Amino acid sequence: MVSKVVGLGVLLLVALITLAGLLAISSQQVARSFTWVEHTQLVLRAAAEPVDLVRQVESDVRGIVLSGDRPNAYASTPLLKRASRQLDDLVRLTVDNPAQHERAKALQRALERRIAFLSATLAVGSGPLGDDSSAATSKRRTAEARRLMADVDQLRDALIAAEKRLLVQRSNEAAQKLRFNERLLLIGVPIIALVTAFLIYLIIQAIRRPTRALEEAMAAMSLGGRAERLDENTMRSREFTRIALGYNAMISRLEEAAASQVRSEQTLQALNCELSEHSAALEVRNQAIERLGMMAHRMQAARTDGELAEVVCRFLPQILPGMSGAVYAHNNSRNLLVQIATWGAPFDAADRFSPDECWALRLGQGHEQSTDKLDVTCKHVDGRPSYHCEPLLAGGEVIGLLYLDQIIPSDMQFRLRAVAEDISSALVNHRLQRDLREQTIRDPLTSLFNRRYLEEALNTEVARSIRSKEPVTVIMCDVDHFKRFNDEFGHDAGDYVLKAIASTLQSHFRGGDIVCRYGGEEFTVVAPASTPEAMLVRVENLRASINSMQLRFSGQALGSLSASFGMASLVATTEMEGATLVQAADEALYRAKREGRNRVIVAE
């Protein structure tokens, strides 16, 4: 648009300059025409005034001649000089026109002759003017004067007529030039005005449409609508095309910035969600760690297998939610894994199995099976679609197994490792505690409970019997002639006899009965919730079994074997302390000894 405006502006400027130039030239020509008109008028005056002055002098001379007033003759001399000067001016004024110049010089010569004639007439002589003249001379001079004046008038009239023709011609030229100026103004000014109006119209039209498009686009953008692109091909000018390109580029950058902002907001939202998820996961992890700590603390404090199983069943559903499983530990012989705890939904889990039946125990690392059955399946798992076995290790030694009925997700692997470590540590600690306790309550030779444990357990059973009104029976057993085995066969043979009797005792009593080595060759049995009558039958069977034993040690027969028994019972109608009950059974034992041994005596 700038180029168009500049082009039209240059055109307008050229038109204005042309008009102004034409007007200036025409004005100069008009001025020159009027100058020539004035020049012609000056020529006319210069041609007329000398003649008029000469006529005036001629009239004065005629009066002087008639009056004879000589002093007045001198007054006409300046007029003649003035006429001469004006003639000089006339000749000078007609220099530009050769024809008129010749006429002016001819007129000058004629007037000079007439002035000379007048001067001669006015010349001062010796006598009066009337004396110098005769009538004939006067007539002759008058005729000469008339002739000279007629020549002057003829020459003046010819010059004036020619000059008037020039005046008319120059006046017409000036008028023509004035009319040309008028036409130039009447035509040029409207044309320039129309060109200016057209230029303004073009500028307005060139600005209005792209401006309106830009305003509409800006209004749409300000109202929050989608910013439309401007069509660069309809801008009609390079400037508005550049503006449209800049606007479109700005819209593109704004859209890119808005998209970037949206992406940033989405990223921030995603990061916020991720942070929230991480925070939630961290909170869940912290809760799991807290539960792991609580479980580990309680497992370390557990005293029995039952307490350990209760802790596992209580906390593992919280640490491994939605999963079921079981914990296995080695038996004393370490040839079987025995189930010590289960939790979660009921499922078929083996109570016990051989270590060779589990791939995790073979490999010494976790083993799992998915639903697609890509790996080998453990034999102790009965048709489970998926499972996970985690060996419980302590110091590189397998001490148990953690079994789960499904695969562990990756985000819960740390829980599995922590649970396995805590349970392994608890099992080791529990086994150590159990071994230590066994050492304190077990007889190292026979593996029966010792007298210390008897005292603790007896008081507990007596108190329970009193509360539940159920009987409890104490049996004291003494091996008859035990010293003979030591003396004849040695102490090793005596130990062998004690072990055999201990084994027989354990085989004749229930799992809930307490079989102890009281000291030396004496044994004690506490049988809760058993009537004296039923217990008497059992003790008699035990006595008969011992009496029928045929023991051999180092290839030698040890001979006959017998034992004496004393039995005392606490029934619902009686109350006594545990020591009193033992004392009663011991007294019954001594009665059996005194009465011949190999018998059972019931305390009264």
Secondary structure in CASP SS format (residue, H / E / C, confidence):
PFRMAT SS
TARGET T0000
AUTHOR 0000-0000-0000
METHOD secondary structure of the structure
MODEL  1
M C 1.00
V H 1.00
S H 1.00
K H 1.00
V H 1.00
V H 1.00
G H 1.00
L H 1.00
G H 1.00
V H 1.00
L H 1.00
L H 1.00
L H 1.00
V H 1.00
A H 1.00
L H 1.00
I H 1.00
T H 1.00
L H 1.00
A H 1.00
G H 1.00
L H 1.00
L H 1.00
A H 1.00
I H 1.00
S H 1.00
S H 1.00
Q H 1.00
Q H 1.00
V H 1.00
A H 1.00
R H 1.00
S H 1.00
F H 1.00
T H 1.00
W H 1.00
V H 1.00
E H 1.00
H H 1.00
T H 1.00
Q H 1.00
L H 1.00
V H 1.00
L H 1.00
R H 1.00
A H 1.00
A H 1.00
A H 1.00
E H 1.00
P H 1.00
V H 1.00
D H 1.00
L H 1.00
V H 1.00
R H 1.00
Q H 1.00
V H 1.00
E H 1.00
S H 1.00
D H 1.00
V H 1.00
R H 1.00
G H 1.00
I H 1.00
V H 1.00
L H 1.00
S H 1.00
G C 1.00
D C 1.00
R C 1.00
P H 1.00
N H 1.00
A H 1.00
Y H 1.00
A H 1.00
S C 1.00
T H 1.00
P H 1.00
L H 1.00
L H 1.00
K H 1.00
R H 1.00
A H 1.00
S H 1.00
R H 1.00
Q H 1.00
L H 1.00
D H 1.00
D H 1.00
L H 1.00
V H 1.00
R H 1.00
L H 1.00
T C 1.00
V C 1.00
D C 1.00
N C 1.00
P H 1.00
A H 1.00
Q H 1.00
H H 1.00
E H 1.00
R H 1.00
A H 1.00
K H 1.00
A H 1.00
L H 1.00
Q H 1.00
R H 1.00
A H 1.00
L H 1.00
E H 1.00
R H 1.00
R H 1.00
I H 1.00
A H 1.00
F H 1.00
L H 1.00
S H 1.00
A H 1.00
T H 1.00
L H 1.00
A C 1.00
V C 1.00
G C 1.00
S C 1.00
G C 1.00
P C 1.00
L H 1.00
G H 1.00
D H 1.00
D H 1.00
S C 1.00
S C 1.00
A H 1.00
A H 1.00
T H 1.00
S H 1.00
K H 1.00
R H 1.00
R H 1.00
T H 1.00
A H 1.00
E H 1.00
A H 1.00
R H 1.00
R H 1.00
L H 1.00
M H 1.00
A H 1.00
D H 1.00
V H 1.00
D H 1.00
Q H 1.00
L H 1.00
R H 1.00
D H 1.00
A H 1.00
L H 1.00
I H 1.00
A H 1.00
A H 1.00
E H 1.00
K H 1.00
R H 1.00
L H 1.00
L H 1.00
V H 1.00
Q H 1.00
R H 1.00
S H 1.00
N H 1.00
E H 1.00
A H 1.00
A H 1.00
Q H 1.00
K H 1.00
L H 1.00
R H 1.00
F H 1.00
N H 1.00
E H 1.00
R H 1.00
L H 1.00
L H 1.00
L H 1.00
I H 1.00
G H 1.00
V H 1.00
P H 1.00
I H 1.00
I H 1.00
A H 1.00
L H 1.00
V H 1.00
T H 1.00
A H 1.00
F H 1.00
L H 1.00
I H 1.00
Y H 1.00
L H 1.00
I H 1.00
I H 1.00
Q H 1.00
A H 1.00
I H 1.00
R H 1.00
R H 1.00
P H 1.00
T H 1.00
R H 1.00
A H 1.00
L H 1.00
E H 1.00
E H 1.00
A H 1.00
M H 1.00
A H 1.00
A H 1.00
M H 1.00
S H 1.00
L C 1.00
G C 1.00
G C 1.00
R C 1.00
A C 1.00
E C 1.00
R C 1.00
L C 1.00
D C 1.00
E H 1.00
N H 1.00
T H 1.00
M C 1.00
R C 1.00
S C 1.00
R H 1.00
E H 1.00
F H 1.00
T H 1.00
R H 1.00
I H 1.00
A H 1.00
L H 1.00
G H 1.00
Y H 1.00
N H 1.00
A H 1.00
M H 1.00
I H 1.00
S H 1.00
R H 1.00
L H 1.00
E H 1.00
E H 1.00
A H 1.00
A H 1.00
A H 1.00
S H 1.00
Q H 1.00
V H 1.00
R H 1.00
S H 1.00
E H 1.00
Q H 1.00
T H 1.00
L H 1.00
Q H 1.00
A H 1.00
L H 1.00
N H 1.00
C H 1.00
E H 1.00
L H 1.00
S H 1.00
E H 1.00
H H 1.00
S H 1.00
A H 1.00
A H 1.00
L H 1.00
E H 1.00
V H 1.00
R H 1.00
N H 1.00
Q H 1.00
A H 1.00
I H 1.00
E H 1.00
R H 1.00
L H 1.00
G H 1.00
M H 1.00
M H 1.00
A H 1.00
H H 1.00
R H 1.00
M H 1.00
Q H 1.00
A H 1.00
A C 1.00
R C 1.00
T C 1.00
D H 1.00
G H 1.00
E H 1.00
L H 1.00
A H 1.00
E H 1.00
V H 1.00
V H 1.00
C H 1.00
R H 1.00
F H 1.00
L H 1.00
P H 1.00
Q H 1.00
I H 1.00
L C 1.00
P C 1.00
G C 1.00
M C 1.00
S C 1.00
G E 1.00
A E 1.00
V E 1.00
Y E 1.00
A E 1.00
H E 1.00
N C 1.00
N C 1.00
S C 1.00
R C 1.00
N C 1.00
L C 1.00
L E 1.00
V E 1.00
Q E 1.00
I E 1.00
A E 1.00
T E 1.00
W E 1.00
G C 1.00
A C 1.00
P C 1.00
F C 1.00
D C 1.00
A C 1.00
A C 1.00
D C 1.00
R E 1.00
F E 1.00
S C 1.00
P H 1.00
D H 1.00
E H 1.00
C C 1.00
W H 1.00
A H 1.00
L H 1.00
R H 1.00
L H 1.00
G C 1.00
Q C 1.00
G C 1.00
H E 1.00
E E 1.00
Q E 1.00
S C 1.00
T C 1.00
D C 1.00
K C 1.00
L C 1.00
D C 1.00
V C 1.00
T C 1.00
C C 1.00
K C 1.00
H C 1.00
V C 1.00
D C 1.00
G C 1.00
R C 1.00
P C 1.00
S C 1.00
Y E 1.00
H E 1.00
C E 1.00
E E 1.00
P E 1.00
L E 1.00
L E 1.00
A E 1.00
G C 1.00
G C 1.00
E E 1.00
V E 1.00
I E 1.00
G E 1.00
L E 1.00
L E 1.00
Y E 1.00
L E 1.00
D C 1.00
Q C 1.00
I C 1.00
I C 1.00
P C 1.00
S H 1.00
D H 1.00
M H 1.00
Q H 1.00
F H 1.00
R H 1.00
L H 1.00
R H 1.00
A H 1.00
V H 1.00
A H 1.00
E H 1.00
D H 1.00
I H 1.00
S H 1.00
S H 1.00
A H 1.00
L H 1.00
V H 1.00
N H 1.00
H H 1.00
R H 1.00
L H 1.00
Q H 1.00
R H 1.00
D H 1.00
L H 1.00
R H 1.00
E H 1.00
Q H 1.00
T H 1.00
I H 1.00
R E 1.00
D C 1.00
P C 1.00
L C 1.00
T C 1.00
S C 1.00
L C 1.00
F E 1.00
N C 1.00
R H 1.00
R H 1.00
Y H 1.00
L H 1.00
E H 1.00
E H 1.00
A H 1.00
L H 1.00
N H 1.00
T H 1.00
E H 1.00
V H 1.00
A H 1.00
R H 1.00
S H 1.00
I H 1.00
R H 1.00
S H 1.00
K C 1.00
E C 1.00
P C 1.00
V E 1.00
T E 1.00
V E 1.00
I E 1.00
M E 1.00
C E 1.00
D E 1.00
V E 1.00
D C 1.00
H C 1.00
F H 1.00
K H 1.00
R H 1.00
F H 1.00
N H 1.00
D H 1.00
E H 1.00
F H 1.00
G C 1.00
H H 1.00
D H 1.00
A H 1.00
G H 1.00
D H 1.00
Y H 1.00
V H 1.00
L H 1.00
K H 1.00
A H 1.00
I H 1.00
A H 1.00
S H 1.00
T H 1.00
L H 1.00
Q H 1.00
S H 1.00
H H 1.00
F C 1.00
R C 1.00
G C 1.00
G C 1.00
D C 1.00
I E 1.00
V E 1.00
C E 1.00
R E 1.00
Y E 1.00
G E 1.00
G C 1.00
E C 1.00
E E 1.00
F E 1.00
T E 1.00
V E 1.00
V E 1.00
A E 1.00
P E 1.00
A C 1.00
S C 1.00
T C 1.00
P H 1.00
E H 1.00
A H 1.00
M H 1.00
L H 1.00
V H 1.00
R H 1.00
V H 1.00
E H 1.00
N H 1.00
L H 1.00
R H 1.00
A H 1.00
S H 1.00
I H 1.00
N H 1.00
S C 1.00
M C 1.00
Q C 1.00
L C 1.00
R E 1.00
F E 1.00
S C 1.00
G C 1.00
Q E 1.00
A E 1.00
L C 1.00
G C 1.00
S C 1.00
L C 1.00
S C 1.00
A E 1.00
S E 1.00
F E 1.00
G E 1.00
M E 1.00
A E 1.00
S E 1.00
L E 1.00
V C 1.00
A C 1.00
T C 1.00
T C 1.00
E C 1.00
M C 1.00
E C 1.00
G H 1.00
A H 1.00
T H 1.00
L H 1.00
V H 1.00
Q H 1.00
A H 1.00
A H 1.00
D H 1.00
E H 1.00
A H 1.00
L H 1.00
Y H 1.00
R H 1.00
A H 1.00
K H 1.00
R H 1.00
E C 1.00
G C 1.00
R C 1.00
N C 1.00
R C 1.00
V E 1.00
I E 1.00
V E 1.00
A C 1.00
E C 1.00
END
